[in-house]
Amino acid sequence: MRENRTYGSVRGGRQAFHLHNVYERSVEHAYSTRPAMQNIKLNDGTVIPRVGLGVFRARDGEQTEQSVLWALEAGYRHIDTAKAYRNEASVGSAIRKSGIPREEIFITTKVWNEDVRQGTTRRACLESLQKLGTDYIDLYLIHWPAEGYELAWKEMERLREEGYVRSIGVSNFHMHHIDTMMIKGKILPSVDQIEAHPYFTNQKLIDDLKERGIAVEVWSPLAGGNHAAELLAEPVLQEIGAKYGKTSAQVVLRWHLQ
């Protein structure tokens, strides 16, 4: 496994990606051939891998394609992209080149703020499907609670009912956003993708989401940006890593998953 390509937001190497971790709600163990991967079952019955590769800031083209191919080769089965990342087409290309059956790979993408504001969520979803080269999206998220997110959610509910997406969720939402959305919404979000890491645990929101049966997915688990190097250099993480023969990044990821 190419370590610097596996752990997101690590400086150096060929990437500055965000690895997504899904906090456990009700764990269902499922194993791929290499390496073993755990899944969880979302509140709508969809099964999602607990660990995935996010391609934020990955350049469209070879960089994204190769990173996704490396991740799939290493055993990853969850790839997270977004319209705003402008690399959906490269993600789709890599998945096709991998030779792995589509149904074995979990794809997440997101509707961007302008589409939410302009009421064009449906069009954005169909465009993402075309770029990804697939006829369904496993998890479709509202990227941010931009103005109009309540109406965007209603459209996402319809997209799910029509089979274009299997699960729908949100990203960067607080509980009051979800409560407002559910005044007219029928389907509870399956996921809320939020920031959390040892420097910003966001525990209150995590606890509230888990109480509501909404799975928590984390971006920037290694703190991201300039803080990633600082976090990975923390003496306590290095000491734990040395004791168990792991990197600081591996220690942090285990902290998230446990």
C-alpha positions, 0 to 999 in steps of 0.5 A: 500500500502506498502510504502517502497516497492512502492517507489524505491531507499528508504533505508531500507525495503526489496528493493533498486529499481528504480521507473520509471516515464514517463513524460507526452507527450499526456495524456490519462486517464485510470483507474484500479480498485485500485488505479487509474493509468494514462497512456500516449500514445506513438508516435507509439500509444502504451499506457503505464502506467505513473508509474511503478516498476523497479527491478534493484538490486532485487535478482532473486527468491523470492525477485523479485517475491514478490516485483512484486506481491506486486506491482501488488496487489497495482495496478501497471501495469508496470514492468521494468526489463532488461537482465542485472538485471538477474531477468527476469524469476522471473518477468515472474513467478510473473506475472503468479502467480498474475492471472492478464491477460498478456494483462493488464500488461506492461512489459519493458526489455532491451538489454545489451551492449555486445549483442549490440556490438556483433550484437546479439540483436535478440537472446537476445530478444528471450532469454528475451521472453523465460525467461519472459514466454511471446510471446511479450514484450511491450517495448524493450530498448537499455540499453546504447549507446554501440558501434553498437547501430545503427545496433542494432536499425535496428534489433529492428525495425525488431523485432517490425515488426515481432510482438516480441515487441510492442514498441522500445526505448532507455535508457541513450541516448543523442540527438546526439545518436538518431540523428546518429541512425536515419540516417539509422533508420526508426522508431523514438524511442518511449521512452528514459529512462534517469536519472533525479531527483531534484538534476539533472533535466536533463531539456535540454534533457527532453525538446529536447526529448519532442520536438521530440515526444519521451516520457521521462522515468526516472530512479532514480527519488528519486536520488538513491544510497547515495543521496536518503536519502539526498534528502528525508531529504531535509527540503523543501520536508518535509515541503511540505509533512507535509502540505499535509500529504505526504511523501517526496518520494510522493512529489518528485514523484508528482514533476516528474509527474507534 
